[in-house]
């Protein structure tokens, strides 16, 4: 497994390029804005992005979709089914609006793509239809803006709910193995074990 990490846009949302040894295909997580370094990495690694997976629909995580579609016209967009309204609505998403996923996923749904077996976990709280992406075999989780290193996602935006995000983290994410590597939507990485022990926002 190889992961390229590229902070994108003025809020520096992390976009991840995830590839498997022996595969030219890859998927992207949350392309927040066009990024020349991201594009160079894809070209240098001779990768073909087949999917964009959105952890949620806020504009700082979706602003690079059109650029990726321009470069890779066959790329497919995956998002949580319950996030459809936010993705389409410009005000709710604080982004461009009008985004419609090609593939909508629900809680616990599993999918094989680009050499990986993915499980989607609905984690409402930051947004109503946010998801996390769990790859059990690789021991990693892409948490979007649900769980950060020693922090959690904001719940003061439209559709946010603190009780929901706490429940999502404690009763879903904290059930994963402690050594699960967490790739967050902003700033640094962490592990489930570290967050269970030290995150001050959940208990």
Secondary structure in CASP SS format (residue, H / E / C, confidence):
PFRMAT SS
TARGET T0000
AUTHOR 0000-0000-0000
METHOD secondary structure of the structure
MODEL  1
X C 1.00
X E 1.00
X E 1.00
X E 1.00
X E 1.00
X E 1.00
X E 1.00
X E 1.00
X C 1.00
X C 1.00
X C 1.00
X C 1.00
X E 1.00
X E 1.00
X E 1.00
X E 1.00
X E 1.00
X E 1.00
X E 1.00
X C 1.00
X C 1.00
X C 1.00
X C 1.00
X C 1.00
X E 1.00
X E 1.00
X E 1.00
X E 1.00
X E 1.00
X C 1.00
X C 1.00
X C 1.00
X C 1.00
X C 1.00
X C 1.00
X H 1.00
X H 1.00
X H 1.00
X H 1.00
X H 1.00
X H 1.00
X H 1.00
X H 1.00
X H 1.00
X C 1.00
X C 1.00
X C 1.00
X E 1.00
X E 1.00
X E 1.00
X E 1.00
X E 1.00
X E 1.00
X C 1.00
X C 1.00
X C 1.00
X C 1.00
X C 1.00
X H 1.00
X H 1.00
X H 1.00
X H 1.00
X C 1.00
X C 1.00
X H 1.00
X H 1.00
X H 1.00
X H 1.00
X H 1.00
X H 1.00
X H 1.00
X C 1.00
X C 1.00
X C 1.00
X C 1.00
X E 1.00
X E 1.00
X E 1.00
X E 1.00
X E 1.00
X H 1.00
X H 1.00
X H 1.00
X H 1.00
X H 1.00
X H 1.00
X H 1.00
X H 1.00
X C 1.00
X H 1.00
X H 1.00
X H 1.00
X H 1.00
X C 1.00
X C 1.00
X C 1.00
X C 1.00
X C 1.00
X C 1.00
X C 1.00
X C 1.00
X C 1.00
X E 1.00
X E 1.00
X E 1.00
X C 1.00
X C 1.00
X C 1.00
X C 1.00
X E 1.00
X E 1.00
X E 1.00
X E 1.00
X C 1.00
X C 1.00
X E 1.00
X E 1.00
X E 1.00
X E 1.00
X E 1.00
X E 1.00
X E 1.00
X C 1.00
X C 1.00
X C 1.00
X C 1.00
X C 1.00
X C 1.00
X C 1.00
X C 1.00
X E 1.00
X E 1.00
X E 1.00
X E 1.00
X E 1.00
X H 1.00
X H 1.00
X H 1.00
X C 1.00
X E 1.00
X E 1.00
X E 1.00
X E 1.00
X E 1.00
X C 1.00
X C 1.00
X E 1.00
X E 1.00
X C 1.00
X C 1.00
X E 1.00
X E 1.00
X C 1.00
X C 1.00
X C 1.00
X C 1.00
X C 1.00
X C 1.00
X C 1.00
X C 1.00
X C 1.00
X H 1.00
X H 1.00
X H 1.00
X H 1.00
X H 1.00
X H 1.00
X H 1.00
X H 1.00
X H 1.00
X H 1.00
X C 1.00
X H 1.00
X H 1.00
X H 1.00
X C 1.00
X C 1.00
X C 1.00
X C 1.00
X C 1.00
X E 1.00
X E 1.00
X E 1.00
X E 1.00
X C 1.00
X E 1.00
X C 1.00
X C 1.00
X C 1.00
X E 1.00
X E 1.00
X H 1.00
X H 1.00
X H 1.00
X H 1.00
X H 1.00
X H 1.00
X H 1.00
X C 1.00
X C 1.00
X C 1.00
X C 1.00
X C 1.00
END
